[in-house]
Amino acid sequence: MKKTKISIVSKAILLVVAALFVGALFVPMWQIQLEAPQYPEGLVLRLHANKIGGDVDIINGLNHYIGMATLHTENFFEFAVLPYIFGGFALISILLIVIAKRKAILGFLIFYIFFVVLAAIDFYRWNYEYGHNLDPNAAIKVPGMAYQPPLIGYKQLLNFGAYSIPDTGGWFLTACGLLLLFIVLKEYQLFTKK
Amino acid sequence: MLVLVLGSALLTSCKPKDSSDAAIGDAEKAYVAPGKYDEFYNFVSGGFSGQLSVYGLPSGRLFRVIPVFSVDPEKGWGYSEETKPMLNTSHGFVPWDDLHHTEMSQTNGEVDGRWVFGNANNTPRIARIDLKTFKTAEIIELPNSGGNHSSPFITENTEYVVAGTRFSVPADYSDGDVPINTYKQNFKGHISFVKVGKEGEMDLAFQIVTPGVNFDLSHAGKGKSHGWFFFSCYNTEQANTLLEVNASQKDKDFIMAVNWKKAEEYIKAGKGKKQAVKYVHNKWNEKTHSATSETKTEVLVLDAAALKDICYMIPCPKSPHGCDVDPSGEYIVGSGKLAALIPVFSFGKLMGAIKDKKFDGDYGGINVVKYEAALHGEVQKPGLGPLHTEFDGKGNAYTTFFVSSEVVKWDIKSLKVLDRVPTYYSVGHLCIPGGDSKKPFGKYLVAYNKITKDRYLPTGPELAQSAQIFDISGDKMKLILDFPTIGEPHYAQAAPADLIRNNGQLKFYKIGDNNHPFAAKGEKESKVTRQGNQVHVYMTSIRSHFGPDNIEGIKMGDEVYFHVTNLEQDWDVPHGFGIKGANTAELLIMPGETATLKWTPDRVGILPFYCTDFCSALHQEMQGYIRVSPAGSNVPLSFSLGTNLPAATK
């Protein structure tokens, strides 16, 4: 069954995918930019695979006015497991070069999409949790107001404008998905008309 | 009919037009739009305010007043326990002085944006202000001196910052209990050379003793004249009374040229005489957020009369004030306050005259160089009362005239007057950014005026001094802005904004690096301890509460030390601290810093304290109470934050 073996180009792309997964470990995946009149220079929360970075202390300090719980890396199990997951993805990508079967790659792509959806739900869940679970003794209470940042895109939260978008690592992960999709389409010859 | 004739005669024979409309048409050159930055920082001496003010050019906007030699209750300077040692002197704590001149540090003769120095004219001292923190970092006192006026001018690589005595006095190491009219025998001049280290730390390397005169101003040689320093002096008549008359007798006084490289050689060769004196050296420590004051007891003194090739006197008409060196280092401009011309000396000719011994006798053992032998030429009929000169780097000099109230532009080589503009009124110093360095930025000139009379809305007997900005980019000087200043500005310095903006400006102190012995680096570390009648409150402040904010068990007779640590770690979030009845001041604490206010309660009762700097939306909630009980009371010492609630009612 020579036909199901993937091309050398696809193998090369898989190598790139593996590299991108590894690369995503070293750069932030996601960023929530915050802007307010008092912060013309802006504040940013950066979500890495293994930690929360950026102006986290300053943001924690500000959030006490509205009674939002403070953010601490150790409170999220995700930061403990994500590095292993990305490392695992990189290993799988290398393994796929050896296996070299298009079916296996299709399987991995489906699994990866499933993972991304799950991650988005998880991210939404945390956003909801932090945005709604407010200290009833907080100094600032606005009836009906929640402080859930947008999953992606822009939202005004009192004096802060929150802008939630992928960071470098997020684009790496997006590229991984697109490259895997490209290999699948290419290997199933969906580019060429039959 | 007669009224009509008289009236029309008055109308037609009008006086020369005054020039109050001079600025119209050029004012937009000083306009810096809201939110935009100025091109230059301007460091302006505060004169009798003792402080240093920081303005922007060309807008004239005031950014900050840095406390230096005078206490400043607004910033707790001289009131907090940590800053008190900065104002210590051999006379004890001195809360005021007169800051006359500013000079920025230089590298290769160019302004480098690290520090600015200031001199104390009354109790002789030099201060160094750090331009990363805009804070006074160091103050050194100068022995054997009275009135440190010819200071704090520096050499081209900031090797030395100098000082000179305006009022010659008997040396500290001699018997000072002498009749005042023995000035000629017993009074001496001392010139100080203060070494500046890599981190800016100052050290009084040596002094040169001279006959008693009044040293006035100075400037270092640069380029070809690097290694020399020039000091103007007056009262070479050596009068000790009614100087107005008695020190104005001679046609010529002197500019003293000092070969400081030669002086260094003599120091190395052991020719400096150790003299017993007393002076202090105060240093600010950014890690402990505290100052220390060290008393020193010795200085090396070189005798200018004995060591013939250190100092030379250049005759200069008449009672010279400003002593300015052009960017090339070749021309030295002496401004005789009472002279009708400006002499310009040539460094090349001076060297030739010294080599060929073209001397005209000596003054107190110091060789006097023949006037013509050192002279490049004289600017004829420049104006009345020349005081100070700065340079634009394009071959022009600009001299201020106090009596004729004007700035005159002239060509250094040809000595021809090119332009003149009036000032309002009676200009003293002037400043061109980099104007006394090798590299002037000749775009603006600022004149600092002593008299403002009708320039602004009246404010009673005491009126503001003023600064006037001229655009000097073209052939003609044009007045573009006129604004009042704090204190009385004497000399000022200015530098391109980027040089200082990008020098690694500090935004806050890292709390982890805070080594203050009474710091509370988190609310958990806040506490109150008692040692006898001393109570130490380790207090934290963060938006928007103090920890602790309820303190009980203080008794009459206690001394309470509030050590307040600002826990914030972000830019522009200072907290203040004020407590009722404190006979000191407030504290203004920068993020990551610890400052201490000593408070002695004078009555039994509840005394509130609060944050004085509007820090946040809940600033008005940032407060606390302290309970003072009678001496011998058995109220236990207690402190809390958020837990001292009323007992629940059943």
Interface residues (C-beta under 8 A of the other chain):
Chain A: D57 I58 G61 H64 Y65 A139 I140
Chain B: I542 R543 S544 E568 Q569 D570 S616 A617 L618 E621
